[in-house]
Amino acid sequence: MKSIPYGRQNINQDDIDAVAEVLKSDFLTQGPKVEEFEKKFAEYIGAKYAVAVANGTAALHLCALALDVSKGDKVITTPITFVASANCVLYCGGEISFTDIDKDTYLLDINKLESLLKSNPKGTFKGIVPVDFAGNAIDLEKIKYLADKYNMWIIEDACHAPGGFFIDSEGNTQFCGNGNFADLAIFSFHPVKHIATGEGGMITTNNKQLYEKLLLLRTHGITKISSKFKTINPEQDGGWYYEMQDLGFNYRLSDIHAVLGVSQLNRAKSNLSRRREIAQKYDDAFKNTNIILGKATTENIKLTGHAYHLYIIQIKDRLGLYNYLRKNNIFAQVHYIPVHLQPYYRQLGWKKGDFPISENYYEHCLSLPMFPDLTNDEQNFVIEKVLEFVNK
């Protein structure tokens, strides 16, 4: 069996042709394809506005800047995420606090979040960055209730979950990133994600003021829109004139990346459906074994709307299985080392034992191959080797 990674991009001839057309055009960057991608992505997610950026980390950083995170501001996130979910707050001089995860869903535990908020004076925390980890949509309606009660903003890290959803208290389907509960949401287009542009990210929101601020910050803090100029200058009617109004960054997405995103969006729904089929097959294969599966599985997919960026199992001898699979050319992965145990965060005062559920999860978790091009034969081989190890 050839090498099977845990994740892989899905590129077809339509993608290649779309990129080739841009390469032949007048605009490799700052052209029309970026706006097209933004509009189509916003429509797919169900949000009013979308801002394309260089990558998911840039998206998080811009969100923190747009929400005026500054020195001393405390923000809460989960330890089980990629480090960027926390780092974006530190970039702005803020401070990170963590809340442990739910042992079954692997998502930030909302009850523990409420306990943390109750145990501190109101106003201690400025915001929260909940993560739709592995593609499982967190209940943002409940998060929003707490955020409003304690006067906090929300940045939804939906990098794992385009197309994912939860069902709100009134029975409505709430898609990740639709802006109905979070102030801002972010997505990543890294090759292993649902939509691949090589590198790239997107911010979605329903707040026009935040949207306009993001557009400014994305491009050095510069505007060329004359109606927004702040100074009276005899040159401002010239086509060359622009104003730097804020300290922004060059976090733009190129037209080359954007057109690939547009093409990939055409297959987003079918690829998501394939991910759920793969997850169901794994569920069926492992349900009567000693492998631990989270409760956010396909048995209640209609309620949870899991987008399955990752398919995660937990097993006692994780290292043993990891090495056994690699010997058989199956390159499973671990997601993630808890953020608070990284050396940088340890020097900020966090230590082992602070979040025992997250730490226990990390000691046993393994992400199996999950991508739309995974063939039935490849998945059968993965299942065969996992069961061989478990049953030996």
C-alpha positions as CSV (number, residue, x, y, z in Angstrom):
1,M,0.0,0.0,0.0
2,K,1.3,3.4,-0.9
3,S,1.9,6.1,1.7
4,I,-1.4,7.3,3.3
5,P,-1.1,10.7,5.1
6,Y,-3.6,11.9,7.8
7,G,-4.7,14.7,5.4
8,R,-4.1,15.7,1.8
9,Q,-5.3,18.4,-0.6
10,N,-7.8,17.6,-3.4
11,I,-6.7,19.2,-6.6
12,N,-8.3,18.5,-10.0
13,Q,-8.1,19.8,-13.5
14,D,-10.7,22.5,-12.9
15,D,-8.4,23.9,-10.2
16,I,-5.4,23.8,-12.4
17,D,-7.2,25.5,-15.3
18,A,-8.5,28.3,-13.0
19,V,-5.1,29.1,-11.7
20,A,-3.6,29.0,-15.2
21,E,-6.2,31.6,-16.3
22,V,-5.1,34.0,-13.6
23,L,-1.5,33.5,-14.4
24,K,-2.3,34.6,-17.9
25,S,-4.3,37.6,-16.7
26,D,-3.3,41.2,-15.7
27,F,-3.8,40.6,-12.0
28,L,-1.7,38.1,-10.0
29,T,-2.7,40.0,-6.8
30,Q,-5.1,42.8,-5.8
31,G,-7.4,41.9,-8.6
32,P,-11.0,40.8,-9.0
33,K,-10.7,37.1,-8.0
34,V,-10.2,38.0,-4.3
35,E,-13.5,39.8,-4.1
36,E,-15.2,37.0,-6.0
37,F,-13.8,34.5,-3.5
38,E,-14.9,36.6,-0.6
39,K,-18.5,36.9,-1.9
40,K,-18.9,33.3,-2.7
41,F,-17.4,32.1,0.6
42,A,-19.7,34.5,2.6
43,E,-22.6,33.0,0.7
44,Y,-21.5,29.4,1.4
45,I,-21.1,30.2,5.1
46,G,-24.1,32.4,5.4
47,A,-22.4,35.5,6.7
48,K,-22.8,39.1,5.4
49,Y,-19.1,39.9,4.9
50,A,-15.9,38.0,4.3
51,V,-12.3,39.3,4.2
52,A,-9.7,37.1,2.5
53,V,-6.2,37.1,4.1
54,A,-2.8,35.4,3.8
55,N,-3.5,32.6,6.2
56,G,-5.5,31.6,9.3
57,T,-3.0,33.0,11.7
58,A,-3.2,36.4,10.0
59,A,-6.9,36.1,10.2
60,L,-6.7,35.6,14.0
61,H,-4.2,38.5,14.4
62,L,-6.4,40.9,12.4
63,C,-9.5,39.9,14.5
64,A,-7.6,40.6,17.7
65,L,-6.5,44.0,16.3
66,A,-10.0,44.9,15.1
67,L,-11.4,44.2,18.5
68,D,-8.8,46.4,20.1
69,V,-7.0,43.8,22.2
70,S,-4.3,45.6,24.0
71,K,-1.8,45.2,26.9
72,G,-3.3,43.4,29.9
73,D,-6.5,42.3,28.2
74,K,-7.4,38.7,29.2
75,V,-8.9,36.4,26.7
76,I,-10.0,32.8,27.1
77,T,-9.5,29.8,24.8
78,T,-9.1,26.0,24.9
79,P,-5.8,24.2,25.4
80,I,-6.6,21.8,22.6
81,T,-6.1,23.8,19.5
82,F,-3.2,24.9,17.3
83,V,-1.1,27.6,19.1
84,A,-2.2,30.4,16.8
85,S,-5.6,30.5,18.5
86,A,-3.8,31.7,21.6
87,N,-0.9,33.5,20.1
88,C,-3.0,36.1,18.3
89,V,-3.9,37.6,21.7
90,L,-0.2,37.8,22.8
91,Y,0.7,39.5,19.5
92,C,-1.4,42.4,20.7
93,G,0.0,42.5,24.2
94,G,-2.9,40.6,25.8
95,E,-2.9,37.7,28.2
96,I,-4.3,34.2,27.6
97,S,-6.4,32.1,30.0
98,F,-7.5,28.6,29.3
99,T,-10.6,26.5,30.1
100,D,-10.4,22.7,30.0
101,I,-12.3,20.6,27.4
102,D,-15.3,18.3,27.6
103,K,-14.0,14.7,27.7
104,D,-16.5,13.5,25.1
105,T,-16.6,16.2,22.5
106,Y,-13.1,17.6,23.0
107,L,-14.5,21.1,22.8
108,L,-14.1,23.8,25.4
109,D,-16.3,22.9,28.3
110,I,-19.0,25.5,28.6
111,N,-19.7,24.7,32.3
112,K,-16.1,25.1,33.2
113,L,-16.1,28.4,31.2
114,E,-19.0,29.6,33.3
115,S,-17.3,28.6,36.5
116,L,-14.2,30.5,35.5
117,L,-16.2,33.6,34.7
118,K,-18.2,33.4,38.0
119,S,-15.0,33.0,40.1
120,N,-13.6,36.3,38.8
121,P,-14.9,39.9,39.0
122,K,-17.0,40.9,36.0
123,G,-14.8,42.6,33.5
124,T,-11.8,40.4,34.2
125,F,-12.0,38.9,30.7
126,K,-12.4,40.8,27.5
127,G,-13.1,38.0,25.1
128,I,-13.2,34.3,24.2
129,V,-11.8,32.3,21.3
130,P,-13.9,29.1,21.1
131,V,-12.6,26.5,18.6
132,D,-14.7,24.2,16.4
133,F,-12.1,21.5,17.0
134,A,-11.7,18.7,14.5
135,G,-14.8,20.0,12.7
136,N,-17.2,19.6,15.6
137,A,-19.3,22.8,16.0
138,I,-19.3,24.3,19.4
139,D,-22.7,25.6,20.7
140,L,-22.1,29.3,20.1
141,E,-25.6,30.2,21.4
142,K,-24.5,29.2,24.9
143,I,-21.2,30.9,24.5
144,K,-22.9,34.1,23.4
145,Y,-25.2,34.0,26.4
146,L,-22.1,34.0,28.7
147,A,-20.3,36.6,26.5
148,D,-23.2,39.0,26.8
149,K,-23.6,38.4,30.5
150,Y,-19.9,39.2,31.1
151,N,-19.5,41.8,28.4
152,M,-17.1,39.8,26.2
153,W,-16.6,39.6,22.5
154,I,-16.2,36.2,20.6
155,I,-13.8,35.2,17.8
156,E,-14.9,31.8,16.5
157,D,-12.0,29.7,15.3
158,A,-13.8,27.7,12.6
159,C,-10.6,26.6,10.7
160,H,-11.7,23.0,11.0
161,A,-15.3,23.4,10.3
162,P,-16.5,25.2,7.0
163,G,-19.9,23.6,6.4
164,G,-20.2,22.4,10.0
165,F,-23.2,23.4,12.1
166,F,-25.0,23.1,15.4
167,I,-28.7,23.3,16.2
168,D,-29.8,26.2,18.3
169,S,-32.4,26.3,21.1
170,E,-35.2,27.1,18.6
171,G,-34.2,24.2,16.3
172,N,-32.5,26.3,13.7
173,T,-29.3,25.2,11.9
174,Q,-26.4,27.5,12.7
175,F,-23.5,27.1,10.4
176,C,-20.0,27.8,11.7
177,G,-18.9,31.3,10.9
178,N,-22.3,32.7,10.0
179,G,-21.9,35.6,12.3
180,N,-25.2,35.1,14.2
181,F,-23.4,34.6,17.6
182,A,-19.7,35.4,17.2
183,D,-18.4,38.9,16.4
184,L,-15.8,37.5,14.0
185,A,-15.0,34.0,12.7
186,I,-11.9,32.8,11.0
187,F,-11.1,30.0,8.5
188,S,-7.9,28.4,7.1
189,F,-7.2,27.2,3.6
190,H,-4.1,25.2,4.4
191,P,-3.8,22.1,2.1
192,V,-5.2,19.7,4.6
193,K,-8.3,21.8,5.3
194,H,-11.7,21.4,3.5
195,I,-10.8,24.2,1.0
196,A,-7.2,24.4,-0.1
197,T,-5.5,27.5,-1.6
198,G,-1.9,26.5,-0.6
199,E,-1.9,29.2,2.1
200,G,-4.8,31.4,2.9
201,G,-7.5,32.4,5.3
202,M,-10.8,34.2,5.7
203,I,-12.6,36.3,8.3
204,T,-16.4,36.4,8.3
205,T,-18.7,38.8,10.2
206,N,-22.1,40.4,10.1
207,N,-20.7,43.6,11.6
208,K,-20.1,46.3,8.9
209,Q,-17.9,48.4,11.2
210,L,-15.6,45.5,11.9
211,Y,-15.6,44.5,8.3
212,E,-14.4,47.9,7.2
213,K,-11.7,48.0,9.9
214,L,-10.4,44.6,8.8
215,L,-10.1,45.8,5.2
216,L,-8.0,48.7,6.3
217,L,-5.8,46.6,8.6
218,R,-5.3,43.9,6.0
219,T,-3.5,46.4,3.7
220,H,-1.0,48.3,5.8
221,G,-3.8,50.5,7.3
222,I,-4.0,52.2,3.9
223,T,-7.1,53.4,2.1
224,K,-7.6,54.8,-1.4
225,I,-11.3,55.6,-0.9
226,S,-11.6,59.4,-1.1
227,S,-14.8,59.5,1.0
228,K,-12.8,58.0,3.9
229,F,-9.8,60.4,3.7
230,K,-9.1,62.2,7.0
231,T,-7.0,65.1,5.7
232,I,-7.6,67.9,3.2
233,N,-4.9,67.8,0.6
234,P,-4.8,69.3,-2.8
235,E,-3.4,66.1,-4.2
236,Q,-6.2,63.9,-2.9
237,D,-8.1,64.0,-6.2
238,G,-5.1,62.5,-8.0
239,G,-5.3,58.8,-8.8
240,W,-2.1,58.2,-6.9
241,Y,-3.2,59.5,-3.5
242,Y,-3.7,57.3,-0.5
243,E,-3.7,57.6,3.3
244,M,-2.3,55.4,5.9
245,Q,-4.8,55.7,8.7
246,D,-3.8,52.9,11.0
247,L,-0.8,50.6,11.7
248,G,-1.8,47.6,9.5
249,F,-0.1,44.7,7.9
250,N,0.4,43.2,4.4
251,Y,-2.0,40.3,5.1
252,R,-3.5,40.2,1.6
253,L,-4.4,37.0,-0.3
254,S,-3.3,36.9,-4.0
255,D,-5.6,36.3,-6.9
256,I,-3.7,33.1,-7.6
257,H,-4.7,31.7,-4.2
258,A,-8.2,33.2,-4.4
259,V,-9.1,31.6,-7.7
260,L,-8.1,28.3,-6.4
261,G,-10.4,28.9,-3.5
262,V,-13.3,29.8,-5.8
263,S,-12.7,26.5,-7.8
264,Q,-12.5,24.5,-4.6
265,L,-15.8,25.9,-3.3
266,N,-17.5,24.2,-6.2
267,R,-16.7,20.9,-4.5
268,A,-17.0,21.9,-0.9
269,K,-20.4,20.2,-0.3
270,S,-19.6,17.0,-2.0
271,N,-16.2,16.8,-0.2
272,L,-17.8,17.4,3.1
273,S,-20.3,14.6,2.4
274,R,-17.4,12.3,1.6
275,R,-15.7,13.1,4.9
276,R,-18.9,12.2,6.7
277,E,-19.0,8.8,4.8
278,I,-15.5,8.1,5.9
279,A,-16.2,8.9,9.5
280,Q,-19.3,6.6,9.5
281,K,-17.2,3.8,8.2
282,Y,-14.6,4.3,10.9
283,D,-17.4,4.5,13.5
284,D,-18.8,1.2,12.4
285,A,-15.4,-0.5,12.4
286,F,-14.4,0.6,15.9
287,K,-17.6,0.7,17.8
288,N,-17.1,-2.7,19.6
289,T,-13.4,-2.3,20.3
290,N,-11.4,-0.8,23.1
291,I,-10.8,2.3,21.0
292,I,-12.5,5.4,22.6
293,L,-14.6,7.5,20.3
294,G,-15.9,10.9,21.3
295,K,-19.7,11.3,21.4
296,A,-19.6,13.7,18.5
297,T,-19.8,10.9,16.0
298,T,-22.0,10.2,13.0
299,E,-24.7,8.7,15.3
300,N,-25.9,12.2,15.9
301,I,-24.5,14.0,12.9
302,K,-27.8,15.6,12.1
303,L,-27.7,17.3,15.4
304,T,-24.0,18.1,15.7
305,G,-23.1,19.0,12.1
306,H,-19.6,17.6,12.5
307,A,-17.4,18.7,9.5
308,Y,-14.7,16.1,10.1
309,H,-11.5,17.9,9.4
310,L,-10.1,15.2,11.7
311,Y,-11.2,11.8,12.7
312,I,-9.8,11.2,16.2
313,I,-9.6,8.1,18.3
314,Q,-8.1,7.6,21.7
315,I,-6.1,4.5,22.6
316,K,-4.1,3.4,25.7
317,D,-0.8,2.8,23.8
318,R,-0.9,5.8,21.5
319,L,2.8,5.7,20.7
320,G,2.7,2.0,19.9
321,L,-0.1,2.4,17.5
322,Y,1.5,5.5,16.0
323,N,4.7,3.7,15.3
324,Y,2.9,0.5,14.0
325,L,0.9,2.5,11.5
326,R,4.0,4.3,10.3
327,K,5.7,1.0,9.7
328,N,2.8,0.2,7.4
329,N,3.0,3.6,5.6
330,I,0.1,5.1,7.4
331,F,1.0,8.5,8.7
332,A,-1.4,9.3,11.5
333,Q,-0.9,12.5,13.4
334,V,-1.5,13.9,16.9
335,H,-3.8,17.0,17.3
336,Y,-2.7,18.8,19.5
337,I,-0.1,19.1,22.2
338,P,-1.9,21.2,24.8
339,V,-1.0,24.9,24.2
340,H,-0.3,25.5,27.9
341,L,2.4,22.8,27.9
342,Q,4.4,24.4,25.2
343,P,7.7,25.8,26.6
344,Y,6.7,29.4,25.7
345,Y,3.5,29.1,27.7
346,R,5.1,27.3,30.5
347,Q,7.4,30.3,31.0
348,L,4.2,32.4,31.4
349,G,3.3,30.2,34.4
350,W,1.2,27.4,33.0
351,K,2.2,23.8,34.1
352,K,1.2,20.2,33.8
353,G,-1.8,19.4,35.9
354,D,-3.6,22.7,35.2
355,F,-6.0,21.1,32.7
356,P,-6.2,17.4,33.4
357,I,-8.9,16.5,30.9
358,S,-7.0,18.1,28.0
359,E,-3.8,16.5,29.2
360,N,-5.4,13.0,29.4
361,Y,-6.9,13.5,26.0
362,Y,-3.5,14.4,24.6
363,E,-1.8,11.3,26.0
364,H,-4.2,9.0,24.1
365,C,-5.4,10.9,20.9
366,L,-4.5,10.0,17.4
367,S,-5.9,11.4,14.1
368,L,-6.5,8.8,11.4
369,P,-6.4,9.5,7.7
370,M,-9.4,11.8,6.8
371,F,-9.6,13.5,3.3
372,P,-12.0,13.2,0.4
373,D,-9.6,11.4,-1.9
374,L,-9.1,8.6,0.6
375,T,-10.1,5.5,-1.3
376,N,-12.2,2.6,0.2
377,D,-9.2,0.3,-0.2
378,E,-7.0,2.7,1.7
379,Q,-9.5,3.2,4.5
380,N,-10.0,-0.6,4.7
381,F,-6.2,-0.9,5.1
382,V,-6.1,1.7,7.8
383,I,-8.9,0.0,9.7
384,E,-7.2,-3.4,9.3
385,K,-3.9,-2.2,10.7
386,V,-5.6,-0.4,13.6
387,L,-7.6,-3.5,14.6
388,E,-4.5,-5.7,14.2
389,F,-2.7,-3.6,16.7
390,V,-5.7,-3.3,19.1
391,N,-6.4,-7.0,19.0
392,K,-2.8,-8.4,19.2
